[in-house]
């Protein structure tokens, strides 16, 4: 086999690896809701959701400048209470800081599992 074959082979592998890496980053961004920059400009945004059972969940929803705790089950949604804006804003700031601190892709220590001792 000639050298040009091997060069083309490794070039193709490199391109495939870059494409897979790009897809991985896009999927992670979609999962965290950071890909769509217009989310901050929306009127209604679900900030957090927690499943309580198979058919029941609670959601923290931002509507305009208000924060609502909403409960949902099979075919039924109801507002449980309005949350204080200061508490929710403090929680959001903490979550953003935690996300920014854990964002380093080039930190090899994150890729290594801690050993059980």
Phi, psi and omega in degrees: 000144184274165180295326181296327176298313182292324177297314178296324180296310180291328175296317178296319177297320179296317179296317178297319179296319178295321178295317178295320177297318177296318177297321178299315180295320179296316180296319177297319179295320178294321181294328180267356178074022183262352184286321182273104184290341183280002181298329180288340182263003181281152179284321181237127180222132174273117183271324184206144176223143178221128176280129177266326176207189182296330185238011182224142180208161173237150184224142169261119187239134174260122177238108185065243178253006182258148177244124184242144170261117186243135176254144180222143175216193183302106175069016183218130177230135178216148177279125181272312179195166172261131183269147176296131183299325181296319180295317182291318178298321178296319178296317179297319179297319178296317179295320178296319178295318179295321179293317180293325181290326182264017188269355186290113180283335186269012179270102182296337180296333179288335184277342183267129179287140175289143181276141175284130182247000000 
